[in-house]
Amino acid sequence: MATTLAKKPGVKSPAAPPRSIVEVEHLRHWFGSATRRGSPVLDDVNLTLCEGEIVGLLGRSGSGKSTLLRSIAGLITPDEGEVKFHREADTGQAVMAPDIAMVFQTFALFPWLTVLENVELGLEARGVAAELRRERAIAAIDLIGLDGFENAYPKELSGGMRQRVGLARAIVVDPTLLLLDEPFSALDVLTAETLRTDLLDLWFEGRMPIKAMLIVTHNIEEAVLMCDRILVFSANPGRVAAEIRVELPHPRERLDPAFRQLVDDIYARMTARPATAIPSRDGPFPGSGITMMLPRVSTNSLSGLLEEVEGPPFGGKASLSDLADAADLEVDELLPIAESLQLLGFAELSGADFMLTAAGRHYVDADVDARKALFATALLAHVPLAGHIRRILDERAKKTAPARRFRDELEDHMSEEYADETLRTVTLWGRYAEIFAFDEDDDLFSLEDPQ
C-alpha cells in the first residue's frame, strides 16, 4: 500500500548529529520484590532514541519489550539502571519530566465516555481549560480520521476506530515521544494495514508534534515496514541481541526483494542456535536436561505446520517469512512451533529456512496411530522431562506420581510460571503420545492407559 511522503519538518539534515530524546543505560529489572527477586526480565539493556527516528523493539513474549517501554513511560521503576530524557529547548541537560504519550494494545478507553471525552482526558489531567481542550481534542480527532464520531461511545466503534481514538488521545497532549505497545496486534489484517499506513502518512507529512516513536511488535514485516532501526531482543532474560538499521526508502513494499531479504535475515537472527553443545539460557529452549523450558505449543499446531510445509507450494522446505504468510502466524507464534519440531527431530532450521527431516515426512504420511507412535519415540528421545516422568512411573509400584513432585523440581531452576508452562506442555505431548496418563482433578500422572 503506497504512502504519500514529504520531508518531516524539524528533522535535522543528515550531516547534523541527531538529538538524543531518551537514553536507557544499563537497565535491569527482575520479577518479584527487591527482597525476593525472581527471574530477570531485563538485563543490562542500553538504548538511545534520537529525534526523527522510529525504532522497533522486536522479540518473543517474555523478552521484556513491554517492560522496557513501561520503564521509559514511567509506569514502572526499573531495579537498576537509568532512563534519561532531553527536551528540545534545553541545552542537552537530562530531565526527568518528558512529554511522553502511550498507545496500548487493548485500546484502554473508558466505555462510559464519548470519543471526545476520552480524547480530552489527558488535557483535563494537565489542567487545560475546557474550551481549549475541546478545541485541541476535536483537531486531534479530525487528524486521525474520526471526524463526525465525536459523540459516539466506544461500543459503537469498530476495533480500528477505537485504536484511532487511542492514537488521538496520545497525540492531543503534544508529546515529544510516542510509545506504542503492539498497537495493531488486536486488529484484523486489513484494518491494521490501513491504520499503520495512516500513522506513517501523518509522521512523514509532519502533521504530528511527535519527534520520535518507539514501538513494540512481534511482527517482523511490520517492523521492517515502519522502523529506521530494529532492536532484536533475546529472552530469559531480555537483552538487545542485535541492532538492525533499515536503509530501505519509503514507501516500502513487501514484495521488494531487498525487503524480503531483510525479513529473512531477521528470522535467521532470531532462530540462530547457540554455539555451545549444551543449550544456553539464550537459546530457543533455555536450560538443560529435565529443566529445559518448553513453550506452550499444542500437538495440533505441530502437526498442522508439518502438513503445511509438506504440501504445495513448499514440498518440504519453506522460508520462515513465506510460511508465516501462508499460515497467518506472527513470529511469536511461528517460532515456538518450528523450534519444537526441530527439538523433536521432525524438522530443521537453517538460517531463515525451515525443512522437514525424513522423520517429519514419515510423520505426515502416517495414519493416526502411527503418528502417535512416532511422536512417542521422538518425545522420549529428545525431551528429558518426558522420559523422567515415564521412568518414575515405571519404577513405582502403583505406577502413579503427583504432578507437584515434578513441578517442584522445575521450580528449583525456573520461575513458577515457566515451571507450570513447561509441565503443561510435556503433559499435553505425553498424553497425545500415550506414554502416560494425567488426571487433572487429582493432579496425578499414571500409567493407567500407557502404550
N, C-alpha and C positions, 0 to 999 in steps of 0.2 A: 504494500500500500504506500503510495507516494506521500511525501511530506513537503509542504512548502517551507522553504528555509530562507532565513535572512541572517546577516551578521548580528550576533547578540549584542545590543548596546551595553556599554560599561565593561566589556571584557577587554583586557589589555592585549596589545599586539603580541605575536609570538616572541618578539625579541625581548620584551619586558619580562622580568621574573614574576611568576604568578603569586598573588597574595594568598597567604595561608588563612583559611577561615577557622579550621579546627585541627588540633593536633592531639593525638592519643599517644601517650608514652607509657610503655611497659605495663599495660593494663592487665590485671589478673582478677578473676572472680571465681568463687567456689560455691557449690551448693552448701546449704546449711548455714549456721550461725558462725560468728568469729571464733567461738569457743569449741564448736563441734563441726569443723569443716568436713564436708564430704568430698565427692569427686570434683576436680577442677572443671569449670565451664570454659573459661578463657585463660590462656597462659601466655604472658609476655606479648601482648598484641600492640603493635605500633601502626599508626595511620596518620597521614597528613592529607587533608582535603583542601583544595585550593579553589579560588574564585573561578567561575566559568566551567567547572567540572561536573559531570555526572559520574559517580563512582558506584559500582555494584559490589555487594557482598554476596558471594556465591558459595554454596556448600550444602551439606546434608543437614537434616534435622539433628539437633544436638551439638552442632558445631559452634554455637554461641553467637550467631549473627544477630539475632534479635536482642540478646543480652547486651551486645556491644552498642546496638542502636539505642536501647533504652538508657544505657550509661551516658551516651552523648546527649540524649534528651534531658538528662537529669531525673529520670523516673526511678532509677536505682543508683546506689552508690557502689562503685567497684571496691573490692577489698584492698587492692594495691594499684598503684599507677596514678596517672593524672590525665584529665581531659582539659585542654586549654583552648580558649577561643580568642578571636581577634575581630574587632569591629572595623568597619570600613573607614570611619572617620578618625580613628586613633593613630598613634604613631607606631603601632605594632605591639604595644604592651598587652599582655594577656589579660582578659577579663573573664569573670565567671557568671555573667548575666547576658548571654547571647540571645538574639532573636531567632528562635527555632520554632518550627511547626512540624507536626507529625501526622501522617495519613496511615490509618490502621487497616489491617486486612479485613476486619469484620464490620466496617462502616462506623460503628460506635456512635450512632445517632440516638438522640432522645426521642422515643416514639410519640410522646405527647406534645412535642414542639413541631411547628411548621418548618419548612425548608429555611425560610427567612430567619426564624428564631434560632434554629440550630447554627446557622452561619454567624449570627450575631453574638453567640455565646463568648467567644474569645475576646471580642471587643468589649463586651459588657464586663468581663472579668478584669479588663485593663482600665475600666473607668471611663471609657469613651462615651461622650454624650449621646443620648438616644437618637437625635436627629442625624448626627454624623455617622453613627454606627449603622443606621438603617441605609444611609446613602452608600456607604462602603460595602455593606453586605449585598445590596442589590447589584452594585457594579461587579462584585465577585461572582454572583450567581449568573449574571449575563455573560461574563467572561468564559465560564466553563460550560455554557450552553444549556442552562436551565431556565432561561427567560420564560415567564408565564407560569412557573411552578412554585413561585414564592410562598403561596399559601397552602400548598399541598403538604400532607403528612407523609412520613417515611413509608407507611404501609401502602400508600398509593403509588409508590415509585418502584421501578424495576431495580435490579441489583446494580446495573451500571449507573443509573441515575442517582442512587443512594451514594455510590462511591464518588460521583461528581460533587455531591453535597459535602462529603468529607474533604474533598480537594478544595472546594470554595472556602470551607471553614478554616482550612490551613493557610491559604494564601491571603485571606482578608486581613490578617494581622501584619502583613508586610514583612514576612520573615526573611532573614538573610540565608538561612539554611533550611531546606525541606528534607525531612526524613520520611522514607516510605517503607513500611514493613509488609512485604508481599502484597502490594495494593491491588493487584489484578488476579490473584490466585483464586478468589471466591467467585469470579465471573466466568461466564461461558467464553469460548474461544473468540467468537466474533465481537462480543462486547468488549472483551479485554483488548483486542487489537484496535478497536476504534478509540477507546479511552487512552491507550498508550500513544497512539498517533496524535491525538488531540493535545496530550500533555507535551509531546515533543514540539508540536507546532507552536504552542504558547511559549515554550522555552526559547526556541530559536528565533522567534519573532520579537523576543524581548518584551512580552506583554505581561510578565510576572515580575515582581520585585526580587525574586529569589536569585541569589548569587551562586548557589551550588546545591546539588541534590545527592543524597546518599540513599541507595535503595537495596533492600534485602530481597533476594529472589532465589528460587530453586530452579528457575527456568534458564538454561544456558542460552537459548536463542534470544530470549528477552534481554538478557544481559548484553549480548553482542549487538542487538538492535539499538539499545539505548545508551550504553555507557562509553565513556572515554577511557576508563580504567576498570579492571575487574580484579578484585581480591578473592582468590580461591582459598577457602578455609578447609583445613583438615579438622577432624573431630576427635574427642576424647583424649586430651582437651582441645578446645578450639584454638587454632593458631593460623596465621597467614602463611599458607603453604606456597603460594605463588602470586605474583602481581603481573597482570597481563594488560598491556596497552592496546587499545583498539584504534588503529590508524585508518580504518575504512571511512570514506567520506559519507556524509548524509545526503540524501536518504539512503539507507542501507536496504539491500534486497536479499531475502533469504536464499534465493537461487543463485546468487553471485558465487562463483567458485571460491573466491577469497573468503567470503562469509562462511561457506560450508567448511572450508579448511580450518578456519579459526575455531568453529564449533567442535570439529573433530579433535583439534589439538587440546581443547579444554577437557573434553571427555577423556582423552588419553591421560592428561594430568590427574584427573580425579580418580582414575582406575589404576594408576601406577602402583605396583606392588613394592613393598619394602625390599631392600637388597638382602636383608638378613634371612637366614633359613627359618628362624623362629618368628612367628608373626609378632610385630611390634604394636604398640598402642596407637600408632599412626596408620596401621594397615586397615583393610576393609573389615577384618574380624579381630579386634583388639583382644589381647590375652592369649593364652596357650593352654593346651590340654583341655581338661573339663571346664576351665574357667574362660574359654573363648566366648566372647559376647556374640550372640546371634540376633539378627534383625527379625522383626515380626513379618514374616513372609508366608503366605498360605501355599499349600501344595497345589491348589488350583492355579495360582499365579505362576508357579514354577512350570507346571505342565503347559499352561497357555503360552508362555514365552517360547518354550521348546517347539511347540507346534507352529507358532508364528514364524520362527526362523527357518524351520524345516520346509515350510510351504512356500509357494511362489509369492513374491518375486525373488526371495532370498536364496532358497535352495541350500540352506545350512550355514550361511555366513551373511552377516549384515553389519553395517556401521551402526554404532550406537545412536547416532543422530537420526538415521533413517528409521531405525527400529523404534525410537521414541515417537516419531511422527506416525508410523504405521499403527502402533499400539496405543497411541494417545496417552503417553506416560511422560511425566516430568522426570528430571534426573533423580530427584529424591525418591521416586517410586521405582524407576527402572534399575538403578544400580544395585540396590539390595537384592533384587530378584536375580540379576545377571551374576552377581558375585556369589550368591548362594548356589547357583547352578555350577559355577566354577569350583566352589568348595566341594560339592558332591561329585565332581568329576564328569558332569554331563555336558560341560561347555568350557571354553577357554576364552579369556580376554587377552587380546594383544593390541595394546595401544587403544585406538578408538573402535576396534573391530571385535565382534562377538561371533564365535563359531561353535557349532556343535561338535562334540567328540563322537567317536564311534559308539560309546555308551549312550550318549544323548540321542543319537539317531535310532539306536536299538530301542530306547525307551519310547520314542514317538511311534514307532511301528508296532509296539507290543499291545496286547489286549489288557484289560483292567487288572487281572490277576498277575500277569507277567510284569506289568508296570510296578505293582506293589512289591514284588519280589526283587526287582532291580533296585527300587528305591531303598528297600531294607538293607540290601548288600552295600549300597553306597553310603547309607546313613551310618551303619556300624563301622565301616572302614574309614570314614572321613570326619565324623563328628564324635569326638571322645566322650562328651557328656551322654550321648545316646547309648554308647557301649557301656559306660559306667553304670547307668541306671539298669540296663538289662543284666549286667553282671551281678549287681547287688540282689536283684530279684531272683536270679538263678541260684544264688548261694543261700537264700533264706528258706527255711522250712515251709513257711506259709506263703512264700512267693509274693509277698507284699512289702511295700515300703512307703512311709509317708512322704509326700512331696516336700514337707517342711525340712526334712533331712537334707535334700539336695539344694533347696533354696538357701539354707544356712551356709552350705559350702560355698555357694556362689557369692553370697553377701560378704564373705571374708575377703573377696577380691574385687568387688564392684559394688556400685550403689544398689539400694533396694529396688529401684525402678528398673535398672538394667538386669538385675538378677531375675526379677519377675518376667521381664520380656524374653530373656534367654530361655528360661524354663518353659514358658508358654509355647515358644517356638519348637523346642525339642519335643515337647509333649504332643503338639499338633503333628509334627513329622513322624514321630514314633507310632502314634495311633494309626495314621494313614498306612504306614509300612507294616502294621500289626506285629511289631516286635515287643510291645507291651500294651496294656490297657490302663485307663485312668478314670477314676471315679471322682467327678468334680465335687459332689456333695461331701464325700469323706476326705477329699484332697489326698487320694491314695493311689499309688501305682500298684499294678498287679500283673500277673501272667494269666489272668482269667481267660483271655482268648488270644494267646500268642499264636504265631505261626507254628 
